[in-house]
Amino acid sequence: MKILITGIHGFVGSNLVNALSNQHILYGLDIITPEKKGIVKTFTWNDLANDNLPDVDMIIHLAGKAHDTKNQSQANVYFEINTELTKKIYDYFLDRSIKKFVFFSSVKAAADSVPGDILTEDVVPSPVGPYGESKIAAEQYILNMKAECTNKDKQFYILRPCMIHGPGNKGNLNLLYSVVNKGIPWPLGSFDNRRTFTSIDNLCFVIEGLIKQDVESGIYHIGDDESLSTNELIEVMCSAMGRRAHIWHIHRGMMSFCAKVGTILHLPLNEERLRKLTENYMVSNAKIKKELGIEKFPVRAKMGLYKTIQSFEK
């Protein structure tokens, strides 16, 4: 197939190029246009406005404003990039004879905290903050234009991945890695929280499935089969680094008291940060696996994380 990938020079885009370039013809759409192995040519957003893009069979829309964990970005920037750019590229898809459209949203568009035990596609979206709100606005635009996709030749997929990790990743996982790499003990061992991650290899597997199979249009959550506790994550990190894990099991009440003091004194460990570090965020991938006709993803959660940490080491 001929595939146009927006944001192709980012972390996920670069991994998709490695996974797909041997079997498909790839074009890029990005704010930068360097030559890249596996890509015929990268176009600019001005080329989109001027209708100067090649004919393709599929669009994978990755371009977006990532979640700023330091909260230094203006809210309007998220909507200008995550919402408005999605509208532009989706309108382009509707006006052309392009068969498939994949939009990379986020689980944060569905919920900042998981209501109940596990997050499914049936949840009523309740994003918190401009990142999730801009993503859900883009999703709603695609869904509101559903009538335009009644043609059987057109299909759209809204993917909500959990935290994606892999070689070249520069997200929150790197922050935890830097702490563990310095030998700093993890003081929250008494909290047995569980989170779902997404290996880039499993994500590429999903995209290959959407390319090859006749999957029904809709919203799909993406995550590894197993959820891991932060303690398990640190143990995997240390194993990949050839080190011993240092996990302190300090009494939960003591840590909660320290967090309350941190809130009052504006310290790094406060109640909100403690909640984020210790809450459960488990996501179901049952719907996408059913559509792809598989029982398990090819990469186990711990093995994917082990590979990611080894890439950090290199």
C-alpha positions in Angstrom: 0.0 0.0 0.0 0.9 3.6 -0.4 0.8 5.2 3.1 1.1 8.8 4.2 2.3 9.2 7.8 2.1 12.6 9.5 4.7 13.3 12.2 6.8 10.7 10.6 10.1 11.9 12.1 8.9 11.5 15.7 9.5 8.5 18.0 6.4 6.4 16.8 6.8 7.5 13.2 10.4 6.4 13.0 9.5 3.0 14.4 6.7 2.6 12.0 9.0 3.4 9.1 11.3 0.6 10.3 8.4 -1.8 10.5 6.5 -1.0 7.3 9.0 0.3 4.7 10.0 -3.2 3.5 6.4 -4.0 2.4 4.8 -0.6 1.7 5.5 2.7 0.0 5.8 5.4 2.6 5.4 9.2 2.4 5.8 11.7 5.2 4.0 14.8 6.3 5.9 16.8 8.9 7.2 20.2 10.0 10.7 19.1 9.0 11.6 17.4 5.7 15.0 15.7 5.9 15.7 12.7 3.8 15.1 9.4 5.6 15.7 5.8 4.7 12.4 4.1 3.9 10.5 7.3 3.0 10.0 8.3 -0.6 9.6 11.9 0.3 8.4 14.0 3.3 6.0 16.8 2.5 5.0 19.9 4.5 1.6 21.1 5.8 1.8 23.8 3.1 1.8 21.0 0.5 -1.4 19.7 2.1 -3.0 23.1 1.9 -1.9 23.5 -1.8 -3.1 19.9 -2.7 0.4 18.9 -3.5 0.4 15.4 -1.9 0.7 12.1 -3.7 -2.2 9.7 -4.1 -2.2 7.2 -1.2 -4.3 4.3 0.1 -4.0 5.1 3.8 -3.2 7.9 6.2 -1.7 7.4 9.6 -2.0 10.6 11.6 0.6 10.8 14.3 1.4 14.5 14.4 0.4 16.1 17.6 1.4 18.1 20.7 2.6 15.7 23.4 1.6 16.0 27.0 3.8 18.5 28.8 4.4 17.0 32.2 5.8 20.4 33.4 2.5 22.2 32.4 4.4 25.0 30.7 2.5 24.9 27.4 -0.5 27.2 26.7 -3.8 25.4 26.3 -4.5 26.9 22.9 -1.3 25.2 21.5 -2.8 21.8 22.2 -6.0 22.6 20.3 -4.2 24.2 17.4 -2.1 21.1 16.9 -4.0 18.1 18.2 -7.5 19.2 17.1 -7.2 21.6 14.2 -4.5 19.6 12.3 -6.6 16.5 12.8 -9.6 18.2 11.2 -7.4 19.3 8.2 -6.0 15.9 7.5 -9.3 14.1 8.1 -11.1 16.5 5.7 -8.4 15.7 3.2 -9.1 12.0 3.7 -12.8 12.4 3.2 -12.3 14.4 0.0 -10.0 11.8 -1.6 -10.3 8.1 -2.6 -8.2 7.1 0.4 -9.3 3.8 2.0 -8.2 4.0 5.6 -7.5 6.7 8.2 -5.7 6.0 11.5 -5.8 8.7 14.2 -3.4 8.4 17.2 -5.3 9.7 20.2 -4.5 8.7 23.8 -6.1 7.0 26.8 -5.9 10.4 28.4 -8.7 11.5 26.1 -10.9 8.9 27.8 -9.9 9.3 31.4 -7.2 10.9 33.5 -7.9 8.3 36.2 -9.5 4.9 35.6 -13.0 4.6 36.9 -13.4 1.0 38.2 -10.9 -1.8 37.7 -10.0 -1.4 34.0 -10.5 1.1 31.2 -12.6 0.0 28.2 -13.8 1.8 25.1 -17.3 2.0 26.7 -16.2 4.6 29.2 -17.8 8.1 29.0 -14.8 10.3 28.2 -13.8 12.7 31.0 -10.4 14.1 30.1 -8.6 16.5 32.5 -6.5 19.3 31.1 -5.9 20.6 27.5 -3.9 17.6 26.3 -6.7 15.1 26.8 -9.4 17.7 26.0 -7.8 18.5 22.6 -7.5 14.8 21.8 -11.2 14.1 22.6 -12.2 17.1 20.5 -10.4 15.6 17.6 -12.0 12.3 18.2 -15.5 13.9 18.3 -14.8 15.6 15.0 -14.0 12.3 13.3 -17.1 10.6 14.9 -19.4 13.5 13.9 -18.2 13.1 10.3 -19.1 9.4 10.5 -21.9 9.8 7.9 -19.2 10.7 5.4 -17.6 7.3 5.9 -20.7 5.2 5.0 -18.8 4.1 1.9 -17.5 0.6 2.5 -14.3 1.6 0.8 -13.5 4.1 3.7 -12.6 3.1 7.2 -11.4 5.1 10.2 -9.6 4.0 13.4 -9.2 6.0 16.5 -6.4 4.5 18.6 -5.9 5.3 22.3 -2.6 3.8 23.3 -1.3 3.8 26.9 2.2 5.1 27.5 4.2 4.0 24.5 7.8 3.0 25.0 10.7 1.7 22.8 14.0 2.7 21.3 14.2 6.4 20.8 11.5 7.1 23.5 11.9 10.3 25.4 8.8 10.2 27.7 8.1 9.7 31.4 9.8 6.3 31.4 13.1 8.1 30.8 12.6 10.1 34.0 12.1 7.0 36.1 15.1 5.4 34.4 17.3 8.4 35.2 16.4 8.1 38.9 17.0 4.3 39.0 20.2 4.7 37.0 21.6 7.0 39.7 21.0 4.3 42.3 18.3 6.4 44.1 16.1 4.0 46.1 12.4 3.8 45.2 10.5 4.8 48.5 7.0 3.8 47.4 7.4 0.0 47.5 4.4 -0.4 49.9 2.0 0.8 47.1 1.1 -2.1 44.9 -0.3 -0.1 41.9 -0.6 -1.6 38.4 -0.4 0.2 35.1 -0.7 -0.8 31.4 2.1 0.1 29.0 2.4 -0.2 25.2 5.4 -1.7 23.6 6.2 0.0 20.3 6.6 -3.5 18.7 3.0 -4.4 19.7 1.8 -1.0 18.4 3.5 -1.6 15.0 1.8 -5.1 15.0 -1.6 -3.4 15.4 -0.9 -1.0 12.5 0.2 -3.9 10.3 -3.1 -5.6 11.2 -5.2 -2.6 10.3 -3.4 -2.4 7.0 -3.9 -6.0 6.0 -7.2 -6.8 7.6 -10.8 -5.6 7.1 -11.2 -4.2 10.7 -14.4 -2.4 11.6 -14.2 1.4 12.0 -14.2 2.7 15.6 -12.3 3.4 18.8 -9.7 1.0 20.0 -7.6 1.0 23.2 -4.0 -0.2 22.7 -1.8 -1.7 25.5 0.3 -4.7 26.3 -1.5 -7.9 27.6 -0.1 -7.6 31.1 -0.2 -4.7 33.6 2.8 -4.1 35.8 3.3 -2.6 39.2 5.9 0.2 39.6 7.9 -2.2 41.7 8.0 -4.7 38.9 8.9 -2.0 36.4 11.9 -1.0 38.5 13.0 -4.6 38.8 12.9 -4.9 35.0 14.9 -1.8 34.7 17.6 -3.0 37.1 17.7 -6.4 35.4 18.3 -4.7 32.1 21.0 -2.6 33.6 22.6 -5.6 35.4 21.9 -4.0 38.8 20.1 -4.9 42.0 16.8 -3.1 42.6 16.6 -0.8 45.6 13.0 -0.6 46.7 12.0 0.8 50.1 8.8 -0.4 51.7 8.1 2.6 53.8 4.7 2.6 55.6 2.0 4.0 53.4 0.7 6.2 56.2 4.1 7.8 56.6 4.4 8.5 52.9 0.9 10.0 52.8 1.8 12.3 55.7 5.0 13.4 53.9 3.0 14.1 50.8 0.6 16.3 52.8 3.5 18.3 54.2 4.9 18.5 50.6 1.6 20.0 49.4 1.7 22.7 52.1 5.4 23.5 51.6 5.3 23.1 47.8 7.8 20.2 47.8 8.4 17.8 44.8 6.5 15.0 46.6 3.0 16.3 47.2 -0.4 14.7 47.4 -1.2 15.0 43.7 2.2 13.5 42.6 1.8 10.7 45.1 -1.6 9.9 43.7 -0.2 9.8 40.2 2.7 7.7 41.1 0.7 5.1 43.0 -2.7 4.9 41.3 -3.9 2.0 39.1 -4.3 2.7 35.4 -5.1 -0.6 33.7 -6.5 -0.6 30.2 -8.3 -3.4 28.3 -7.0 -4.4 24.8 -9.7 -7.1 24.3 -11.6 -5.2 21.6 -8.6 -4.7 19.2 -7.4 -8.3 19.8 -10.9 -9.6 18.9 -11.0 -7.6 15.7 -7.5 -8.8 14.7 -8.4 -12.4 15.6 -5.6 -13.0 18.1 -5.4 -14.1 21.7 -2.1 -12.4 22.6 0.1 -9.7 21.4 3.6 -10.9 20.1 5.6 -9.1 22.8 5.1 -9.7 26.5 5.1 -6.5 28.6 8.3 -7.3 30.6 10.2 -8.2 27.5 9.2 -5.0 25.7 10.2 -2.9 28.7 13.5 -4.9 29.0 14.3 -4.0 25.3 13.4 -0.4 25.9 15.7 -0.1 28.9 18.6 -1.8 27.0 18.2 0.9 24.3 18.6 3.6 27.0 21.7 1.9 28.2 23.2 2.0 24.6 
